[in-house]
């Protein structure tokens, strides 16, 4: 099983990928022939997630979906960051107790 920090870090990477893809979709919304992209997340057997960038199911611009995706990515990143910080604090407290 992966450590808590590794699992939280994979979630932070997934959120960053989602934010990058949504930003690229917004930036290229008016580009002729541009096909939106989306991020698919898959759970890993030992914890955490893996991501894959794929073509979006819906063709054409969808600014509403991209803005919502950016907000979701921000919230997911902050939640995983809180887990990461808490894991570090717990490890530090445990080391303090054993020292």
N, C-alpha and C positions, 0 to 999 in steps of 0.2 A: 504494500500500500504506500502511496506517495505521502509525503509530509504535508501538513496543513499549509505550509508556505508554498509548496510546489503546486498544490491544488489552487490556492488563491492566485498565484502567479499565472497559471494557465487561464483562469477567468479574466484576469486583467489583460492578457494578450488577446483573448477573444473579444473583449469589449473594445480594445484599440482597433482590431481588425474591422469590427462593425462600424466604428466611427469613421475610419478611413474610407470604407466603401461608400457609406452614406454621403460623406463629403465629396467624394469623386462623382457620385450620381448628381448631386446638386450642381457641382461645377460644370458638368457636361450636359446638363438638361437640355440646352438649346443646340447642342452639336448634332448636325445631321448624321443619321445612321447610328447614333450611339445607342447601345443596348445596356439598360440598367444592370447592375450587379447586386448580388445579395450574399450574405454570409450564412453558411450552414454550420451549426455546431453539433458535434457528436460527443457523447460521453465516452471517456476512456475507461478501460476495465479497472485500472488501479486508482481512479479518481481524477478529477479535472475534466477538461474538455479539449477537443481539437477542432480546428476550424478549416473550412474550405470555402473559397470564393467561387460562386457559380453565377450563371446568367439568371436574372430575375424572371419569375414566371409571367409577370405582366409587362408587356412591351410599352415603350413610351415613358415620358417623365411622370413621376409621382412624388412631387415635392412634399406632400403631406406625410407620406409614408417615410420619406427620408428624414424629415425633421423629427418625427416620432422615434425613428431608429436611433438618431443621434442622442435624444434625451434618454432613451433606454440604455444606450451604451454608457453614457455618463453615469447613470445610477448604478449600473452593474460594476463599472470600474471602481466607484467609490465604495460599494459594498465589499468587493473583493479586497480593496486596500485596507478597509477596517479589519477584515479577517486576518490579513497579513500582519498588520500592526499588533493585533491582539495576540497572535501566535508568537511573535517576537517578545512581547511583554511577558507572556506566560513562560517562555523559555528562560528569559532573564530572571524572573522570580524564582523559578526552580533552581537555577544555578546559584542564586543568592542563598537559598535555603541549604543547599548542599555544600557551600563553601565554608 
